[in-house]
Amino acid sequence: MQAKLINSDGRAVIQLQGRFDFNAHREFRDAVDSAMAGTERELHVDLGGVDYLDSSALGMLLMLRDKAKSNNREVALTHCTGAVKQVLDIANFPKLFRII
């Protein structure tokens, strides 16, 4: 997986590409740490380029949510489609995250 941090319109956007699974934890954590080092209050995780995610990816998103909350940041998941949206829906993530 590739994770790229972009600052756009006053928000930090972490763009993910490829398989979002346990093997991606270091790259995802590095992108999150970079985003948290900035001043943007809003953080979007762009899942449009993700073709697969598993339970460890869900756990990483939950850790991001907790970290963002403790830093007074808002998190949204964006461009969720297909199998990715299905997994998020099954895990009740729409109740935990703003999904746009």
KAVEN-V148765 format. One record per run of one state. SS is the DSSP state (H for helix, E for strand, L for the rest). FROM is the first residue (numbers start at 1). TO is the last residue. If there is no record, write none. Layout:
ss:SS from:FROM to:TO
ss:SS from:FROM to:TO
//
This chain:
ss:L from:1 to:1
ss:E from:2 to:8
ss:L from:9 to:10
ss:E from:11 to:20
ss:L from:21 to:21
ss:H from:22 to:37
ss:L from:38 to:41
ss:E from:42 to:53
ss:L from:54 to:54
ss:H from:55 to:70
ss:L from:71 to:73
ss:E from:74 to:78
ss:L from:79 to:81
ss:H from:82 to:90
ss:L from:91 to:92
ss:H from:93 to:95
ss:L from:96 to:97
ss:E from:98 to:99
ss:L from:100 to:100
//
